[in-house]
Each structure stands twice: as structure tokens, then as C-alpha cells.
Amino acid sequence: MDNARTQTIRIVERILHHDYQILSQYYDIAIMKLETSVTYNAWVRPACLPVDLPDTGTDGEAVATGWGRVDWGKR
């Protein structure tokens, strides 16, 4: 693997969402406090969350981003 794409940083604290439910995986989000800073590059970037956008557009549609499961049993 290209070393420029890999950073190994120790996690010193995990803060889970207070309503996280392991069986349903509702509120599946956490904050990780890292031992050292991350070096941003072409492969490592922050995941920015919108703060001023409504939940849905005027047409009733919304956009979601992320990774992992997008449907039960699928990735």
C-alpha cells in the first residue's frame, strides 16, 4: 500500500452518541480523540457536516454522504 495514503494514529478517547443502539445501529456516530494530529492530503480529509442546511429540500428530497452500509445486508 502507498505509505502516503496510510496514517496510524492511536485513539485516546471514544465518545459514542448517548442514544446509540447496538442492535439497530441507530445514532451510529462517534467522536474519536486522537493522540496526534492528522496530516490532511489527497486521501485524508475531514468529513464536514452541514450546519445551515434544512433536513430536506423544497422538493422533499435530501442528499446523504458517508460510507459503510447503505441498506440492510449491503455495502
N, C-alpha and C positions, 0 to 999 in steps of 0.2 A: 504494500500500500504506500502511496505517496505520503511522505512524512509531513509535507505542508498541509495536508488535509486532516492530520491527526493531532489532537492535543489531549493529554491525560492530566486531569486536574482532580485532586481529592475533594470530595464533598464533605464539608464540616457540619452542615445542618440541613435537614429536610423539613419543610413546612408544608404539610398537607392541608387542603381545603377542609374547613371544620365540618362540612356536610358530606365529605367523601363517603361513598358506599361501595365497599369492595365487590359485592356480588353484582350490582347493576352497573358499576363504574360511573355513576352519576358524580358530577363535580370532580372529574378526573383531571385535576390540575394541582401543581405544587410549585413551590419556590425552592431553589437549591442555593445555599450559600456555599461558595467555593473558597478553597484555601488560597488561591492566587487568581489574578485577573485573567480573563480570556483574551487572546490575541485575535482580533477580527481580521478576516481575509476573504478571499473569494468563496471559501467553503464554510466559514464560520461567521454567522451574522446574528444579530439579536432578532428575536421574534417579537415584533411590536404589536401591541393590542390597540385597537382604535378606542378613543375616549369620547369623541364628539359625534359619532355616527348613530343613527337610530337602529333599533333591532331589525327592522325591515324597511325596504324602500317603499315609495308611494305605490308601486305596482304589487306589493305584497311579497316580493322576492328578497332573498338575502344571500350574502356570499359568506362562506366559511373557508378558512385555511387551516392547515395543520398536517399531521402525519399520523400513521397508525391505522386503526380500524375506521372504516367508513360505513360499514354495515355489519350486522351480526355474522361472525364467521368469515368475513372477507377482510382483505387489507388493501 
